[in-house]
């Protein structure tokens, strides 16, 4: 696993901040995913060695938290809320429309690697349902009527990222 000197430096500064090394597992995984895009088996083994842990202990953390990905994801990550408020206001239809318009299967990525779509639990904006999080930006009131136009906006902005 190759990390940038900046990430390695962040990791070296981070570990001593914790009274027990094991407590640094999640922050280290975040740094790795931030740079590489996902947590590979090699990454888990590297973290385990770095923190004097068994690789299974790191794997348990990776598989417990849904924000940690074991496989590469699209350049743009789309998360559609599926909890009650969003579901009642059309969240499932929004998700279907986004899958179709972005040519991306649920819990997968588009063939061109541009998008990943997943259903997630509450995004904490029930009053403005349905909500969609794109990378780290929350988009409110993405109704089924607006979902097609929203997908076009995402496609346009993803081309600028590429």
Secondary structure, 3 states (H helix, E strand, C coil): CCCCHHHHHHHHHHHCCCCCHHHHHHHHHHHHHHHHCCCCHHHHHHHHHHCCCCHHHHHHHHHHCCCCCCCCCCCEEEEEECCHHHHHCCHHHHHHHHHHHHCCCECEECCCCCEEEEEECCCCCHHHCCCEEECCEEECCCCHHHHHHHHHHHHHHHHHHC
